[in-house]
Amino acid sequence: MYSASTNPAAANATAILRKLRSDKLLSPFKYRDIYGQKWSGLTTGQTIIATLGLLQTYGWIQEDVIKSVTGRPSIIYHVHPWVCSDASTQTTPPTILKRHTHKTHRTTFVGFVGVSG
C-alpha cells in the first residue's frame, strides 16, 4: 500500500487498518473514536487528521459530512468493505462512488464502486 518505514502517517494508517480488521474500530467511525483511544502514534489531532487524509487518498475510507440543524456539521468516515475482507490484500486501491448534490453543491458519499449492499 505505502512504505510504513519511511512515513509515520503510513505506519499510523496501517495501525488504523489493523484496528478496523480486529473490530477495535467500527465503520462508520468519527475522529473522536480514534482520538479518545490514545493509540500509539495516534495521540495528537494533527497526526490523526493526516492519517485519515492518507487513508482517504488511497480509497480505504470516505469522509461524509452530516449537516446539523443546530451546531456545526459532524464528519463520519465510512470504511471500504475490502478493509475487513480477504480482498484487502489486493494492491489496487478501492474506487469511491460519489454523487453531486445540487442543492448544497457538495459531493456526498454514496458508496464504493463494485460493492453492493
C-alpha positions in Angstrom: 0.0 0.0 0.0 2.7 2.5 1.0 6.0 2.4 2.9 5.3 2.5 6.6 9.0 2.5 7.4 9.7 5.9 5.9 6.4 7.7 6.5 4.8 8.0 10.0 1.4 8.7 8.5 1.7 5.4 6.6 2.6 3.5 9.7 -0.4 5.1 11.5 -2.7 4.3 8.6 -1.6 0.7 8.8 -2.4 0.7 12.5 -5.9 2.1 11.9 -6.5 -0.6 9.2 -5.4 -3.2 11.8 -7.8 -1.8 14.3 -10.6 -1.9 11.8 -9.8 -5.5 10.9 -9.8 -6.5 14.5 -13.1 -4.7 15.3 -11.5 -2.4 17.7 -12.7 0.4 15.5 -16.1 0.0 13.7 -17.4 1.5 10.5 -18.6 4.2 10.2 -16.5 6.0 12.8 -15.7 9.5 13.9 -12.4 11.3 14.6 -13.0 11.1 18.3 -13.3 7.3 18.2 -9.6 7.3 17.4 -8.5 10.3 19.4 -10.2 9.1 22.6 -8.2 5.8 22.5 -4.7 7.3 22.6 -3.4 4.5 20.4 0.4 4.6 19.8 1.3 7.1 17.1 -2.3 8.5 17.1 -2.2 10.8 20.1 -2.5 14.2 18.5 -5.3 15.7 16.4 -2.8 16.7 13.7 -1.5 13.2 13.4 -4.9 11.6 13.2 -6.1 14.1 10.6 -3.0 13.4 8.4 -3.6 9.7 8.8 -7.2 9.9 7.9 -6.3 12.0 4.9 -3.9 9.4 3.7 -6.4 6.6 4.1 -8.9 8.7 2.2 -6.4 9.4 -0.6 -5.9 5.7 -1.1 -9.6 5.0 -1.1 -9.8 2.9 2.1 -12.1 5.4 3.8 -14.5 8.1 2.7 -15.4 11.2 4.6 -19.1 12.1 4.9 -20.2 15.5 6.3 -23.5 15.3 8.1 -25.2 18.7 8.4 -26.7 19.6 11.8 -29.7 21.7 12.4 -28.0 23.2 15.4 -24.3 23.5 15.8 -21.5 22.5 13.4 -21.6 19.6 11.0 -20.5 16.2 12.0 -17.9 14.2 10.0 -18.1 10.4 9.8 -15.8 8.0 8.0 -17.1 5.1 6.0 -14.7 2.1 5.6 -14.3 0.3 2.3 -15.6 -3.3 2.7 -12.2 -4.6 1.4 -10.6 -3.5 4.7 -12.3 -6.2 6.7 -12.3 -8.9 3.9 -9.8 -11.2 2.2 -9.8 -8.8 -0.7 -7.9 -6.3 1.4 -4.7 -8.0 0.4 -5.1 -6.7 -3.1 -2.8 -3.8 -4.1 -5.4 -1.9 -6.2 -7.0 0.7 -4.1 -10.8 0.8 -4.0 -12.8 3.2 -6.1 -15.1 5.6 -4.4 -18.6 6.4 -5.9 -19.7 10.0 -5.3 -22.8 11.9 -6.2 -23.1 15.6 -6.7 -25.9 17.1 -4.5 -27.4 20.1 -6.4 -28.9 22.0 -3.5 -25.7 22.1 -1.4 -23.2 21.9 -4.3 -21.1 19.4 -2.5 -20.1 15.8 -3.2 -22.0 13.3 -1.0 -20.7 9.8 -0.1 -22.9 7.2 -1.8 -20.8 4.1 -1.6 -17.9 2.3 -3.1 -17.8 1.2 -6.7 -18.3 -2.6 -7.2 -19.7 -3.1 -3.7 -23.4 -4.0 -3.3 -25.3 -3.8 -0.1 
